[in-house]
Amino acid sequence: MTIYLDYAATTPVDPGVAEAMVAVLNSPTLQGNSASATHGAGHSASQVVEMGRIAVARLIGTRARQIIFTSGATESNNLAIQGVASAARRIAEALPATARKQPHFVSARTEHRSVLDTFRELERQGADVTWIEPDEWGRVPPEAVRTALRDETLLVSIMHANNELGCINDIAGIAAVCRERGVLLHSDASQSAGKIACDVGVLGVDFLSFTAHKIHGPKGIGALYVRESARPKIAPIQFGGGHERGLRSGTLATHQVAGFGRAAVIAAERRAADAAYAHALRARLTRDLEAIPGALFNTRPGDESLPGILNVSFEGVEGESLVVAIPDVALSTGSACSSATREPSYVLRALGRDTELAQSSLRLSFGRFSTEAEIDHTARAIRREVSRLRQIAGGQGIPGASTEEPDSDGPTSQASGLSSVLVPYFRKAPRPPEYPEGGSLPASVRHGKAGRRCDGAEVRFELHIEGGFVKSARSTAYGCPHTLGVTAWLCEVLVGRRLDAGIPETPAEWAAHFEVPAEKLGRLLIVEDALRAAFAG
């Protein structure tokens, strides 16, 4: 059974939430459109929606009227940012060309993609965006915002808590700076709403995005808080029936609203207890991971970060390989944190981490349904695989680390894209070269090396030749699971091969045999270059 430690991505649905949703779906009287006020079925559905709206509003200390339901935080972020830009554009179009100003926005380089990419689209349309650099723990200081403001600044968008690091921004302080200049403030509170204090009156924001599935509610529904005084300054970005006070047209999913409302009620009731429990789990995990040499914590220690997130990098290993090596634990890595890409975490890079450390990071997130036993198992598994992968990469193992192999048939392993044919080779025990790199070699030994760790892959082969045949093959490899697996396979198939027969097959054929994704072919070319260098002697 998979241990789920990816709460920052989405949380398991609370049984009480599921019950509330099923009750709506099964009720014959709640099947109407909540926007249909001409009959009883629509009125009944509308009552459920408004009760859900009240519960969601209470979670952040506001009135129901100021809650706009959306499909999730991504849409909420888009509506806030594009909506302000659209409203300002309409006003500008009514002015003489000489009186129009280029719109200006302020955000941070560590924001969620739904904020970053929305602002980048506005940049393509001619807007100007100032990107604030975070401090060493990923926070955006209010003074940095003050420095970035201009007379033509329309909106500042700074997240309340970071989804990768767990750091918490001083939104109230930023709001005070914005009020001094009459600038609107939006905050993405997807990670914080329902987990820490998140009262819009205290925070002083004009817009706040949050979502149900981060607080044990259903996916597919979120909300945007719109301060009453800011309503004239935001325009809709999609059009239809004028639902949600004219800001977000579309028929609401009554059962999802009911689930969101129930999740909000439970979150409010359990917030203190859930936070204390998550803090205790993080302290337990931190203690165990601190014992691993070369563990570098990216989450600020203590109580100044979200209780349920811990981000840590490990020197000498690649993050994707580390995740795939622990198939019974669901977590996130800095080498694949952004959708389906394999790029290093842009958040960690913004903090100054180099590519290797950014790629080797793990984000472990946990909460209400996590257990101490799961935390302990995960710590042992990480220690074991960090030790093994470091040895495969040519480094030192960790004394006392377990060598017990995990179940490699779990859903995490399957989702990684690593074929069942390649898994046994990826899991091979380290077999590093016998002779150090750069030293003198016997006539029967050949070395070949290619790639760089900073580019994501580095491979070194050592071939022992006897009578024109490969007697044994050893290697070190740093990189993704496909790089490690193909390298280990080559070391096996090379034994007994005539040297003049050349390299077994081609990288394209290796990729086809082991179902390697097309974007990984470049890594296999590095493997080929290292082997060619060894064959050439």
C-alpha positions as CSV (number, residue, x, y, z in Angstrom):
1,M,0.0,0.0,0.0
2,T,1.3,3.4,-0.9
3,I,2.2,5.9,1.9
4,Y,0.7,9.2,0.8
5,L,3.0,12.2,1.7
6,D,2.0,14.6,-1.0
7,Y,-0.6,16.7,0.9
8,A,0.7,19.9,-0.6
9,A,-0.4,18.6,-4.1
10,T,-3.8,17.5,-2.9
11,T,-5.2,16.1,0.3
12,P,-7.2,12.9,0.8
13,V,-11.0,13.6,0.9
14,D,-12.3,13.6,4.5
15,P,-15.1,10.9,5.0
16,G,-17.4,13.6,6.3
17,V,-16.9,15.5,3.0
18,A,-17.6,12.5,0.9
19,E,-20.8,11.8,2.9
20,A,-22.0,15.4,2.3
21,M,-21.4,15.1,-1.4
22,V,-23.0,11.7,-1.8
23,A,-26.1,13.0,0.1
24,V,-26.5,15.7,-2.5
25,L,-25.9,13.4,-5.4
26,N,-28.5,10.9,-4.1
27,S,-31.2,13.4,-3.2
28,P,-34.0,13.6,-5.7
29,T,-34.8,17.1,-4.6
30,L,-31.3,18.5,-5.2
31,Q,-30.9,17.8,-8.9
32,G,-31.9,21.2,-10.1
33,N,-29.7,24.1,-11.3
34,S,-29.0,26.4,-8.4
35,A,-29.4,29.3,-10.7
36,S,-32.9,28.3,-11.7
37,A,-35.1,30.4,-9.4
38,T,-38.4,29.6,-11.2
39,H,-39.0,26.2,-9.5
40,G,-38.5,24.3,-6.2
41,A,-35.7,22.1,-7.4
42,G,-33.6,25.1,-8.4
43,H,-34.4,26.8,-5.1
44,S,-33.4,23.7,-3.1
45,A,-30.1,23.4,-4.9
46,S,-29.6,27.2,-4.3
47,Q,-30.0,26.8,-0.6
48,V,-27.3,24.1,-0.5
49,V,-25.0,26.4,-2.5
50,E,-25.6,29.3,-0.2
51,M,-25.0,27.2,2.9
52,G,-21.7,26.1,1.4
53,R,-20.8,29.6,0.6
54,I,-21.5,30.7,4.2
55,A,-19.2,28.0,5.5
56,V,-16.4,28.8,3.0
57,A,-16.7,32.5,3.8
58,R,-16.4,31.8,7.6
59,L,-13.2,29.9,7.0
60,I,-11.5,33.1,6.0
61,G,-13.4,35.5,8.2
62,T,-15.7,37.2,5.6
63,R,-19.3,37.4,4.4
64,A,-20.8,35.0,1.9
65,R,-21.4,37.8,-0.6
66,Q,-17.7,38.2,-1.1
67,I,-17.1,34.6,-2.1
68,I,-17.0,33.7,-5.8
69,F,-16.9,30.0,-6.6
70,T,-14.5,28.8,-9.3
71,S,-13.1,25.5,-10.5
72,G,-10.1,25.8,-8.3
73,A,-7.2,28.1,-7.2
74,T,-5.8,28.2,-10.7
75,E,-8.9,29.8,-12.1
76,S,-9.2,32.0,-9.0
77,N,-5.7,33.3,-9.6
78,N,-6.4,33.9,-13.2
79,L,-9.7,35.7,-12.4
80,A,-8.0,38.0,-9.9
81,I,-5.0,38.9,-12.1
82,Q,-6.6,39.0,-15.5
83,G,-9.8,40.4,-14.1
84,V,-8.0,43.5,-12.7
85,A,-6.0,43.9,-15.9
86,S,-9.2,43.6,-18.0
87,A,-11.1,46.2,-15.9
88,A,-8.1,48.6,-16.1
89,R,-7.9,48.1,-19.9
90,R,-11.6,49.0,-20.3
91,I,-11.0,52.2,-18.3
92,A,-7.9,53.0,-20.3
93,E,-9.7,52.6,-23.6
94,A,-12.0,55.4,-22.7
95,L,-9.1,57.8,-22.2
96,P,-7.2,59.7,-24.8
97,A,-4.1,57.8,-26.0
98,T,-1.8,60.4,-24.4
99,A,-3.4,59.8,-21.0
100,R,-3.0,56.0,-21.0
101,K,-0.3,54.4,-18.8
102,Q,1.4,51.1,-19.3
103,P,-0.1,48.8,-16.7
104,H,2.4,47.6,-14.1
105,F,2.1,44.6,-11.8
106,V,4.3,43.2,-9.0
107,S,4.8,39.5,-8.1
108,A,7.6,37.1,-6.9
109,R,9.7,34.5,-8.7
110,T,8.5,31.8,-6.3
111,E,4.8,32.1,-7.0
112,H,2.7,29.1,-8.2
113,R,2.8,28.5,-12.0
114,S,-0.8,29.7,-12.3
115,V,0.3,33.1,-11.1
116,L,3.7,33.2,-12.9
117,D,2.2,32.1,-16.3
118,T,-0.7,34.5,-16.0
119,F,1.6,37.5,-15.5
120,R,3.8,36.3,-18.3
121,E,0.8,36.3,-20.6
122,L,0.1,39.9,-19.5
123,E,3.7,40.7,-20.3
124,R,3.2,39.3,-23.8
125,Q,0.2,41.6,-24.1
126,G,2.3,44.6,-23.3
127,A,2.1,44.9,-19.5
128,D,5.1,45.5,-17.3
129,V,5.8,43.1,-14.4
130,T,8.4,43.5,-11.6
131,W,9.6,40.1,-10.3
132,I,10.7,40.3,-6.7
133,E,13.6,38.0,-5.5
134,P,12.8,36.2,-2.3
135,D,15.0,36.1,0.8
136,E,17.1,33.0,1.7
137,W,14.0,31.1,3.0
138,G,11.8,32.0,0.1
139,R,9.9,34.9,1.8
140,V,9.0,38.2,0.2
141,P,9.7,41.1,2.6
142,P,7.2,44.0,2.6
143,E,10.0,46.4,2.0
144,A,10.9,44.6,-1.2
145,V,7.3,45.2,-2.4
146,R,7.5,48.9,-1.4
147,T,10.6,49.3,-3.5
148,A,8.9,47.6,-6.5
149,L,5.8,49.8,-6.5
150,R,5.2,52.5,-9.1
151,D,2.6,55.2,-9.7
152,E,1.1,53.0,-12.4
153,T,1.1,49.7,-10.4
154,L,-2.4,48.1,-10.5
155,L,-1.9,44.9,-8.5
156,V,0.5,43.1,-6.3
157,S,0.2,39.3,-6.1
158,I,2.1,37.5,-3.4
159,M,1.2,34.0,-2.1
160,H,0.4,33.6,1.6
161,A,2.4,30.4,2.0
162,N,4.7,28.7,-0.5
163,N,3.7,25.4,-1.9
164,E,7.2,24.0,-2.2
165,L,9.0,25.4,0.9
166,G,6.1,26.1,3.3
167,C,7.5,29.6,4.1
168,I,4.8,32.1,5.2
169,N,4.8,35.7,3.9
170,D,3.9,38.7,5.9
171,I,0.8,39.5,3.9
172,A,-0.6,42.0,6.4
173,G,2.7,43.9,6.2
174,I,2.6,43.8,2.4
175,A,-1.1,44.9,2.5
176,A,-0.1,48.0,4.6
177,V,2.5,48.9,2.0
178,C,-0.1,48.5,-0.8
179,R,-2.7,50.6,1.0
180,E,-0.3,53.5,1.4
181,R,-0.1,53.7,-2.4
182,G,-3.6,52.7,-3.2
183,V,-2.6,49.5,-4.9
184,L,-4.7,46.3,-5.0
185,L,-3.4,43.2,-3.3
186,H,-4.1,39.6,-4.3
187,S,-2.8,36.5,-2.4
188,D,-2.8,32.9,-3.3
189,A,-3.8,31.1,0.0
190,S,-4.2,27.6,-1.4
191,Q,-1.7,26.2,1.1
192,S,-2.7,28.3,4.1
193,A,-6.5,28.6,4.2
194,G,-7.8,26.2,6.8
195,K,-4.3,25.3,8.0
196,I,-3.1,28.5,9.7
197,A,-4.7,31.8,10.6
198,C,-6.1,33.2,7.3
199,D,-8.6,36.0,8.1
200,V,-9.0,38.4,5.3
201,G,-9.7,41.2,7.7
202,V,-6.4,40.7,9.4
203,L,-4.5,40.1,6.2
204,G,-5.9,43.2,4.5
205,V,-6.1,41.7,1.0
206,D,-8.4,42.7,-1.7
207,F,-8.5,39.3,-3.4
208,L,-7.7,35.8,-1.9
209,S,-7.6,32.5,-3.8
210,F,-8.1,29.2,-2.2
211,T,-9.4,25.7,-3.0
212,A,-11.2,22.7,-1.6
213,H,-8.8,19.9,-2.4
214,K,-6.1,21.4,-0.2
215,I,-8.3,21.0,2.9
216,H,-9.6,17.5,2.4
217,G,-12.4,18.6,0.0
218,P,-13.2,17.7,-3.6
219,K,-11.1,18.6,-6.6
220,G,-12.6,20.9,-9.1
221,I,-13.9,23.7,-6.9
222,G,-12.2,26.7,-5.4
223,A,-13.1,30.2,-4.4
224,L,-12.0,33.8,-4.9
225,Y,-12.6,36.3,-2.1
226,V,-13.3,39.8,-3.6
227,R,-13.4,42.6,-1.1
228,E,-16.5,44.7,-1.6
229,S,-14.6,47.9,-2.2
230,A,-12.5,46.1,-4.9
231,R,-15.5,44.7,-6.9
232,P,-15.6,47.7,-9.3
233,K,-11.9,47.1,-10.2
234,I,-12.2,43.5,-11.4
235,A,-14.0,42.3,-14.6
236,P,-15.0,38.8,-15.7
237,I,-12.7,36.8,-18.0
238,Q,-15.3,34.3,-19.1
239,F,-18.9,35.1,-20.1
240,G,-22.3,33.4,-20.1
241,G,-25.2,33.6,-17.7
242,G,-23.7,36.2,-15.3
243,H,-23.4,33.8,-12.4
244,E,-21.4,34.6,-9.2
245,R,-22.2,38.3,-9.2
246,G,-21.3,38.5,-12.8
247,L,-17.7,37.5,-12.3
248,R,-17.8,33.8,-13.1
249,S,-20.5,32.5,-15.4
250,G,-21.2,28.8,-15.4
251,T,-23.6,26.3,-13.6
252,L,-22.3,25.4,-10.2
253,A,-21.8,21.8,-9.2
254,T,-24.0,21.6,-6.1
255,H,-22.4,18.5,-4.7
256,Q,-18.9,20.1,-5.0
257,V,-20.1,23.2,-3.2
258,A,-21.6,21.1,-0.5
259,G,-18.3,19.2,-0.2
260,F,-16.3,22.4,-0.1
261,G,-18.5,23.8,2.6
262,R,-18.3,20.7,4.7
263,A,-14.5,20.6,4.3
264,A,-14.3,24.2,5.4
265,V,-16.4,23.5,8.6
266,I,-14.2,20.5,9.5
267,A,-11.0,22.5,8.8
268,A,-12.1,25.3,11.0
269,E,-13.0,22.9,13.8
270,R,-9.8,20.9,13.6
271,R,-7.3,23.6,12.6
272,A,-5.4,23.9,15.8
273,A,-5.3,20.1,16.4
274,D,-4.3,19.4,12.8
275,A,-1.6,22.0,12.9
276,A,-0.2,20.6,16.2
277,Y,-0.2,17.1,14.8
278,A,1.5,18.1,11.5
279,H,4.1,20.1,13.5
280,A,4.9,16.9,15.6
281,L,5.2,14.8,12.4
282,R,7.5,17.3,10.8
283,A,9.8,17.4,13.9
284,R,9.9,13.6,13.9
285,L,10.8,13.5,10.2
286,T,13.3,16.3,10.5
287,R,15.1,14.5,13.3
288,D,15.5,11.4,11.3
289,L,16.6,13.1,8.1
290,E,19.1,15.3,9.9
291,A,21.0,12.1,10.6
292,I,21.7,11.6,6.9
293,P,25.0,13.2,5.9
294,G,24.6,15.9,3.2
295,A,21.0,16.5,3.9
296,L,20.2,20.3,3.4
297,F,16.9,21.6,4.5
298,N,15.1,24.2,2.3
299,T,12.2,24.7,4.7
300,R,12.9,27.1,7.5
301,P,13.1,25.2,10.9
302,G,10.8,26.0,13.7
303,D,7.2,27.2,13.7
304,E,7.6,30.0,11.1
305,S,6.6,27.7,8.2
306,L,3.5,25.7,7.4
307,P,3.3,22.7,9.7
308,G,2.8,20.1,7.1
309,I,5.6,20.7,4.5
310,L,9.3,19.7,4.7
311,N,11.6,20.3,1.7
312,V,15.1,18.8,1.8
313,S,17.9,18.3,-0.7
314,F,20.5,15.5,-0.6
315,E,23.9,16.0,-2.0
316,G,25.1,13.4,-4.5
317,V,21.7,12.1,-5.7
318,E,19.2,13.0,-8.4
319,G,15.7,13.6,-7.1
320,E,13.7,11.7,-9.7
321,S,15.8,8.6,-9.1
322,L,15.3,9.0,-5.4
323,V,11.5,9.2,-5.8
324,V,11.4,6.2,-8.1
325,A,13.6,4.2,-5.8
326,I,10.9,4.6,-3.1
327,P,7.8,3.3,-4.9
328,D,5.7,2.8,-1.8
329,V,5.8,6.5,-0.8
330,A,4.0,9.2,-2.8
331,L,6.0,12.5,-2.6
332,S,7.3,15.2,-4.9
333,T,10.8,16.0,-6.2
334,G,12.5,19.2,-7.3
335,S,13.4,17.6,-10.6
336,A,9.8,17.1,-11.6
337,C,7.8,19.6,-9.5
338,S,6.4,21.6,-12.4
339,S,3.7,19.7,-14.1
340,A,5.2,17.0,-16.4
341,T,8.5,18.7,-16.9
342,R,11.9,17.4,-15.7
343,E,13.4,20.8,-15.0
344,P,14.9,21.8,-11.7
345,S,12.6,23.5,-9.2
346,Y,12.3,27.1,-10.2
347,V,11.5,27.9,-6.6
348,L,14.8,26.4,-5.3
349,R,16.7,28.0,-8.1
350,A,15.2,31.4,-7.1
351,L,16.7,30.8,-3.7
352,G,20.1,30.3,-5.2
353,R,20.3,26.5,-5.0
354,D,22.4,25.1,-7.8
355,T,20.9,22.7,-10.4
356,E,22.2,19.6,-8.7
357,L,20.7,20.5,-5.3
358,A,17.5,21.7,-6.8
359,Q,17.1,18.4,-8.7
360,S,17.9,16.4,-5.6
361,S,15.2,17.9,-3.4
362,L,12.2,16.1,-2.0
363,R,9.0,17.8,-0.8
364,L,7.3,15.7,1.9
365,S,3.9,17.0,2.9
366,F,1.6,15.4,5.4
367,G,-1.4,16.0,7.6
368,R,-4.6,14.8,9.2
369,F,-4.4,11.2,8.1
370,S,-0.7,10.6,8.2
371,T,0.8,8.4,10.9
372,E,4.1,8.2,12.8
373,A,4.7,4.8,11.4
374,E,4.5,6.2,7.8
375,I,6.9,9.0,8.7
376,D,9.4,6.5,10.2
377,H,9.1,4.1,7.2
378,T,9.7,7.0,4.8
379,A,12.8,8.2,6.7
380,R,14.3,4.7,6.6
381,A,13.5,4.4,2.9
382,I,15.1,7.7,2.1
383,R,18.2,6.9,4.1
384,R,18.5,3.5,2.3
385,E,18.1,4.9,-1.2
386,V,20.3,8.0,-0.7
387,S,23.0,5.6,0.4
388,R,22.6,3.3,-2.6
389,L,22.3,6.1,-5.2
390,R,25.3,7.8,-3.8
391,Q,27.3,4.7,-4.2
392,I,26.0,4.2,-7.8
393,A,27.2,7.7,-8.5
394,G,30.6,6.9,-7.2
395,G,30.3,8.4,-3.7
396,Q,30.2,7.0,-0.2
397,G,27.3,5.1,1.3
398,I,25.7,5.8,4.7
399,P,26.9,3.5,7.5
400,G,24.1,1.4,8.9
401,A,21.7,2.1,6.0
402,S,19.3,-0.7,5.2
403,T,19.8,-2.8,2.1
404,E,16.3,-4.2,2.1
405,E,14.7,-3.8,-1.3
406,P,11.2,-2.2,-1.5
407,D,8.3,-3.4,-3.4
408,S,8.9,-2.0,-7.0
409,D,5.4,-2.7,-8.3
410,G,3.7,0.2,-6.6
411,P,1.7,2.9,-8.4
412,T,4.4,5.5,-7.9
413,S,6.9,3.4,-9.8
414,Q,4.4,2.8,-12.6
415,A,3.6,6.5,-12.8
416,S,7.2,7.4,-13.1
417,G,7.4,6.0,-16.6
418,L,10.0,3.4,-15.8
419,S,9.1,0.2,-17.6
420,S,9.0,-3.1,-15.7
421,V,11.8,-4.4,-17.9
422,L,14.1,-1.6,-16.7
423,V,13.2,-1.7,-13.0
424,P,15.5,-4.6,-12.1
425,Y,18.5,-2.8,-13.7
426,F,17.6,0.4,-11.9
427,R,17.5,-1.5,-8.7
428,K,20.9,-3.1,-9.2
429,A,23.4,-2.9,-6.4
430,P,26.3,-0.4,-6.9
431,R,29.3,-1.8,-8.8
432,P,31.7,1.1,-9.0
433,P,35.0,1.0,-10.9
434,E,38.0,-0.5,-9.1
435,Y,40.5,2.1,-10.3
436,P,40.1,5.8,-9.5
437,E,39.4,8.4,-12.1
438,G,42.5,10.1,-13.6
439,G,45.0,7.5,-12.1
440,S,47.2,5.1,-14.0
441,L,45.5,2.0,-15.4
442,P,46.7,-1.5,-16.3
443,A,46.8,-2.2,-20.0
444,S,43.8,-4.4,-19.7
445,V,41.6,-1.7,-18.2
446,R,39.8,1.1,-20.0
447,H,37.9,4.1,-18.7
448,G,35.3,6.3,-20.4
449,K,33.3,9.2,-19.1
450,A,30.7,11.7,-20.4
451,G,28.2,14.3,-19.1
452,R,28.1,16.6,-16.1
453,R,26.1,16.5,-13.0
454,C,25.0,20.1,-13.4
455,D,23.4,19.1,-16.7
456,G,21.6,16.2,-15.1
457,A,23.6,13.2,-16.1
458,E,27.2,11.9,-15.7
459,V,28.3,8.4,-16.5
460,R,31.7,6.6,-16.2
461,F,32.5,3.1,-17.5
462,E,35.4,0.8,-16.5
463,L,36.0,-2.1,-18.9
464,H,38.3,-5.0,-18.1
465,I,39.6,-6.5,-21.4
466,E,41.1,-10.0,-21.8
467,G,41.9,-11.6,-25.2
468,G,39.9,-9.0,-27.1
469,F,36.8,-9.7,-25.0
470,V,35.1,-7.7,-22.2
471,K,35.8,-9.7,-19.1
472,S,33.9,-7.4,-16.7
473,A,32.2,-4.0,-16.8
474,R,31.7,-1.5,-14.0
475,S,30.2,1.9,-13.8
476,T,29.2,5.0,-11.9
477,A,26.1,6.9,-13.0
478,Y,24.4,10.0,-11.7
479,G,21.1,10.9,-13.3
480,C,17.5,9.9,-13.9
481,P,16.2,6.3,-13.4
482,H,16.5,5.6,-17.1
483,T,20.2,6.7,-17.2
484,L,21.0,4.5,-14.2
485,G,19.0,1.5,-15.5
486,V,20.4,1.5,-19.0
487,T,24.0,1.9,-17.7
488,A,23.5,-1.1,-15.4
489,W,22.1,-3.1,-18.2
490,L,25.0,-2.3,-20.5
491,C,27.4,-3.5,-17.8
492,E,25.7,-6.8,-17.8
493,V,25.4,-7.4,-21.6
494,L,28.9,-6.2,-22.3
495,V,30.4,-9.1,-20.4
496,G,31.7,-11.7,-22.9
497,R,31.3,-9.3,-25.9
498,R,34.1,-9.0,-28.4
499,L,35.7,-5.5,-28.2
500,D,35.7,-5.1,-32.0
501,A,31.9,-5.8,-32.1
502,G,31.4,-2.3,-30.8
503,I,28.6,-1.0,-28.6
504,P,25.5,-3.1,-28.3
505,E,22.8,-1.5,-30.4
506,T,22.1,2.3,-30.4
507,P,20.5,4.7,-27.9
508,A,17.4,4.8,-30.0
509,E,17.1,1.0,-29.8
510,W,17.8,1.1,-26.0
511,A,15.0,3.6,-25.7
512,A,12.6,1.5,-27.7
513,H,13.5,-1.7,-25.7
514,F,13.1,-0.1,-22.3
515,E,10.3,2.3,-23.2
516,V,12.3,5.4,-22.4
517,P,10.4,8.7,-22.9
518,A,11.6,10.7,-26.0
519,E,12.7,13.6,-23.8
520,K,15.2,11.2,-22.1
521,L,17.0,10.2,-25.3
522,G,19.6,12.9,-24.7
523,R,20.6,11.2,-21.4
524,L,21.1,8.0,-23.3
525,L,23.4,9.7,-25.7
526,I,25.6,10.7,-22.8
527,V,25.6,7.0,-21.8
528,E,26.7,6.1,-25.3
529,D,29.4,8.8,-25.3
530,A,30.9,7.4,-22.1
531,L,30.9,3.9,-23.5
532,R,32.4,4.9,-26.7
533,A,35.2,6.7,-24.8
534,A,35.8,3.4,-22.9
535,F,35.9,1.3,-26.1
536,A,38.3,3.8,-27.6
537,G,40.6,3.3,-24.6
